Amino acid sequence: MFLQLGHTKMDVYSVARQLLVACNKVVLKFPPDERFNLSSQVKRSALSVLLNLAEGASRKSIRERCRFYEISRSSCVEIDAAFDASLDLRYVTGEDLTEAGNLLIRVFQMLNKMMKP
């Protein structure tokens, strides 16, 4: 935001920001008693995708950069598993997850491409 560094110009960063917003919309549909459990985990994982992407982009070595991208990608997997659980628990419907799911797939694919040598 203030630093105007390279990661802010990356397409994947833009999509990860959209994913963060979409995940926060999804968890609003969860029951109130899930606020500190599954809701919190989805929100933390979505934020982790964005923050590890930004931190990785600032690293000098390719190996170190890819490690942060790997953590970011792993957070995508966490979100996916949490969405599975939210469906199983009937907190949301598949339709409720459409936007976030599409963004999740895009971010995951983009991160995979960035990690290939």
Phi and psi restraints in degrees (value plus and minus 20) as a CYANA .aco file:
   2 PHE   PHI    -109.9   -69.9
   2 PHE   PSI     -53.6   -13.6
   3 LEU   PHI    -100.4   -60.4
   3 LEU   PSI     -42.8    -2.8
   4 GLN   PHI      32.6    72.6
   4 GLN   PSI      29.6    69.6
   5 LEU   PHI    -107.3   -67.3
   5 LEU   PSI     152.9   192.9
   6 GLY   PHI     -77.9   -37.9
   6 GLY   PSI     -54.3   -14.3
   7 HIS   PHI     -83.3   -43.3
   7 HIS   PSI     -47.0    -7.0
   8 THR   PHI     -90.5   -50.5
   8 THR   PSI     -35.3     4.7
   9 LYS   PHI    -116.2   -76.2
   9 LYS   PSI     -24.2    15.8
  10 MET   PHI     -98.2   -58.2
  10 MET   PSI     116.5   156.5
  11 ASP   PHI     -78.5   -38.5
  11 ASP   PSI     -61.0   -21.0
  12 VAL   PHI     -83.4   -43.4
  12 VAL   PSI     -53.6   -13.6
  13 TYR   PHI     -85.0   -45.0
  13 TYR   PSI     -61.9   -21.9
  14 SER   PHI     -82.7   -42.7
  14 SER   PSI     -64.4   -24.4
  15 VAL   PHI     -88.1   -48.1
  15 VAL   PSI     -57.4   -17.4
  16 ALA   PHI     -84.0   -44.0
  16 ALA   PSI     -55.3   -15.3
  17 ARG   PHI     -85.5   -45.5
  17 ARG   PSI     -61.2   -21.2
  18 GLN   PHI     -84.3   -44.3
  18 GLN   PSI     -58.8   -18.8
  19 LEU   PHI     -81.8   -41.8
  19 LEU   PSI     -62.8   -22.8
  20 LEU   PHI     -77.3   -37.3
  20 LEU   PSI     -67.2   -27.2
  21 VAL   PHI     -84.3   -44.3
  21 VAL   PSI     -64.6   -24.6
  22 ALA   PHI     -83.3   -43.3
  22 ALA   PSI     -60.2   -20.2
  23 CYS   PHI     -84.8   -44.8
  23 CYS   PSI     -58.7   -18.7
  24 ASN   PHI     -86.3   -46.3
  24 ASN   PSI     -51.9   -11.9
  25 LYS   PHI     -88.3   -48.3
  25 LYS   PSI     -61.1   -21.1
  26 VAL   PHI     -81.5   -41.5
  26 VAL   PSI     -67.0   -27.0
  27 VAL   PHI     -88.1   -48.1
  27 VAL   PSI     -36.8     3.2
  28 LEU   PHI     -85.2   -45.2
  28 LEU   PSI     -40.4    -0.4
  29 LYS   PHI    -104.6   -64.6
  29 LYS   PSI     -33.5     6.5
  30 PHE   PHI     -90.1   -50.1
  30 PHE   PSI     135.5   175.5
  31 PRO   PHI     -83.7   -43.7
  31 PRO   PSI     130.8   170.8
  32 PRO   PHI     -76.5   -36.5
  32 PRO   PSI     -51.4   -11.4
  33 ASP   PHI     -92.7   -52.7
  33 ASP   PSI     -26.5    13.5
  34 GLU   PHI    -114.3   -74.3
  34 GLU   PSI     -17.2    22.8
  35 ARG   PHI     -75.6   -35.6
  35 ARG   PSI     -56.6   -16.6
  36 PHE   PHI    -123.2   -83.2
  36 PHE   PSI     -12.9    27.1
  37 ASN   PHI    -135.9   -95.9
  37 ASN   PSI    -121.4   -81.4
  38 LEU   PHI     -83.6   -43.6
  38 LEU   PSI     -59.7   -19.7
  39 SER   PHI     -79.1   -39.1
  39 SER   PSI     -67.7   -27.7
  40 SER   PHI     -81.7   -41.7
  40 SER   PSI     -60.9   -20.9
  41 GLN   PHI     -85.8   -45.8
  41 GLN   PSI     -62.3   -22.3
  42 VAL   PHI     -82.7   -42.7
  42 VAL   PSI     -64.4   -24.4
  43 LYS   PHI     -84.4   -44.4
  43 LYS   PSI     -62.1   -22.1
  44 ARG   PHI     -86.5   -46.5
  44 ARG   PSI     -60.2   -20.2
  45 SER   PHI     -86.5   -46.5
  45 SER   PSI     -61.1   -21.1
  46 ALA   PHI     -84.9   -44.9
  46 ALA   PSI     -58.8   -18.8
  47 LEU   PHI     -87.7   -47.7
  47 LEU   PSI     -56.8   -16.8
  48 SER   PHI     -82.5   -42.5
  48 SER   PSI     -58.2   -18.2
  49 VAL   PHI     -76.7   -36.7
  49 VAL   PSI     -69.6   -29.6
  50 LEU   PHI     -87.5   -47.5
  50 LEU   PSI     -67.2   -27.2
  51 LEU   PHI     -90.0   -50.0
  51 LEU   PSI     -59.1   -19.1
  52 ASN   PHI     -90.9   -50.9
  52 ASN   PSI     -51.4   -11.4
  53 LEU   PHI     -83.4   -43.4
  53 LEU   PSI     -66.8   -26.8
  54 ALA   PHI     -83.5   -43.5
  54 ALA   PSI     -65.9   -25.9
  55 GLU   PHI     -85.7   -45.7
  55 GLU   PSI     -61.2   -21.2
  56 GLY   PHI     -81.2   -41.2
  56 GLY   PSI     -59.5   -19.5
  57 ALA   PHI     -83.8   -43.8
  57 ALA   PSI     -42.8    -2.8
  58 SER   PHI    -106.6   -66.6
  58 SER   PSI     -27.4    12.6
  59 ARG   PHI     -99.6   -59.6
  59 ARG   PSI     125.6   165.6
  60 LYS   PHI     -99.1   -59.1
  60 LYS   PSI     -64.4   -24.4
  61 SER   PHI    -104.7   -64.7
  61 SER   PSI     123.8   163.8
  62 ILE   PHI     -81.8   -41.8
  62 ILE   PSI     -60.7   -20.7
  63 ARG   PHI     -80.9   -40.9
  63 ARG   PSI     -66.0   -26.0
  64 GLU   PHI     -87.3   -47.3
  64 GLU   PSI     -60.8   -20.8
  65 ARG   PHI     -79.6   -39.6
  65 ARG   PSI     -66.2   -26.2
  66 CYS   PHI     -84.3   -44.3
  66 CYS   PSI     -51.6   -11.6
  67 ARG   PHI     -82.7   -42.7
  67 ARG   PSI     -62.4   -22.4
  68 PHE   PHI     -88.8   -48.8
  68 PHE   PSI     -56.8   -16.8
  69 TYR   PHI     -85.3   -45.3
  69 TYR   PSI     -55.0   -15.0
  70 GLU   PHI     -85.2   -45.2
  70 GLU   PSI     -60.6   -20.6
  71 ILE   PHI     -84.2   -44.2
  71 ILE   PSI     -62.0   -22.0
  72 SER   PHI     -80.5   -40.5
  72 SER   PSI     -64.0   -24.0
  73 ARG   PHI     -84.8   -44.8
  73 ARG   PSI     -58.3   -18.3
  74 SER   PHI     -83.7   -43.7
  74 SER   PSI     -54.2   -14.2
  75 SER   PHI     -86.5   -46.5
  75 SER   PSI     -51.6   -11.6
  76 CYS   PHI     -82.0   -42.0
  76 CYS   PSI     -61.2   -21.2
  77 VAL   PHI     -84.3   -44.3
  77 VAL   PSI     -59.2   -19.2
  78 GLU   PHI     -80.6   -40.6
  78 GLU   PSI     -64.7   -24.7
  79 ILE   PHI     -81.0   -41.0
  79 ILE   PSI     -63.9   -23.9
  80 ASP   PHI     -79.5   -39.5
  80 ASP   PSI     -64.2   -24.2
  81 ALA   PHI     -86.1   -46.1
  81 ALA   PSI     -58.6   -18.6
  82 ALA   PHI     -85.5   -45.5
  82 ALA   PSI     -56.8   -16.8
  83 PHE   PHI     -86.8   -46.8
  83 PHE   PSI     -58.3   -18.3
  84 ASP   PHI     -76.9   -36.9
  84 ASP   PSI     -67.7   -27.7
  85 ALA   PHI     -82.5   -42.5
  85 ALA   PSI     -61.0   -21.0
  86 SER   PHI     -86.4   -46.4
  86 SER   PSI     -52.0   -12.0
  87 LEU   PHI     -90.0   -50.0
  87 LEU   PSI     -66.0   -26.0
  88 ASP   PHI     -79.7   -39.7
  88 ASP   PSI     -56.4   -16.4
  89 LEU   PHI    -105.3   -65.3
  89 LEU   PSI     -21.0    19.0
  90 ARG   PHI      40.6    80.6
  90 ARG   PSI      15.6    55.6
  91 TYR   PHI     -98.5   -58.5
  91 TYR   PSI     -49.5    -9.5
  92 VAL   PHI    -162.4  -122.4
  92 VAL   PSI     150.6   190.6
  93 THR   PHI    -127.5   -87.5
  93 THR   PSI     148.2   188.2
  94 GLY   PHI     -78.4   -38.4
  94 GLY   PSI     -56.5   -16.5
  95 GLU   PHI     -83.4   -43.4
  95 GLU   PSI     -57.6   -17.6
  96 ASP   PHI     -81.7   -41.7
  96 ASP   PSI     -46.0    -6.0
  97 LEU   PHI    -117.0   -77.0
  97 LEU   PSI     -22.1    17.9
  98 THR   PHI     -76.1   -36.1
  98 THR   PSI     -74.8   -34.8
  99 GLU   PHI     -82.1   -42.1
  99 GLU   PSI     -70.6   -30.6
 100 ALA   PHI     -82.9   -42.9
 100 ALA   PSI     -59.6   -19.6
 101 GLY   PHI     -83.2   -43.2
 101 GLY   PSI     -62.7   -22.7
 102 ASN   PHI     -83.9   -43.9
 102 ASN   PSI     -61.7   -21.7
 103 LEU   PHI     -86.7   -46.7
 103 LEU   PSI     -58.8   -18.8
 104 LEU   PHI     -80.7   -40.7
 104 LEU   PSI     -65.3   -25.3
 105 ILE   PHI     -80.8   -40.8
 105 ILE   PSI     -65.4   -25.4
 106 ARG   PHI     -81.0   -41.0
 106 ARG   PSI     -67.2   -27.2
 107 VAL   PHI     -82.3   -42.3
 107 VAL   PSI     -65.2   -25.2
 108 PHE   PHI     -78.3   -38.3
 108 PHE   PSI     -66.5   -26.5
 109 GLN   PHI     -84.7   -44.7
 109 GLN   PSI     -61.0   -21.0
 110 MET   PHI     -84.8   -44.8
 110 MET   PSI     -62.7   -22.7
 111 LEU   PHI     -83.7   -43.7
 111 LEU   PSI     -60.8   -20.8
 112 ASN   PHI     -77.7   -37.7
 112 ASN   PSI     -64.4   -24.4
 113 LYS   PHI     -85.0   -45.0
 113 LYS   PSI     -57.8   -17.8
 114 MET   PHI     -88.2   -48.2
 114 MET   PSI     -43.7    -3.7
 115 MET   PHI    -111.6   -71.6
 115 MET   PSI     -29.4    10.6
 116 LYS   PHI     -96.8   -56.8
 116 LYS   PSI     118.1   158.1
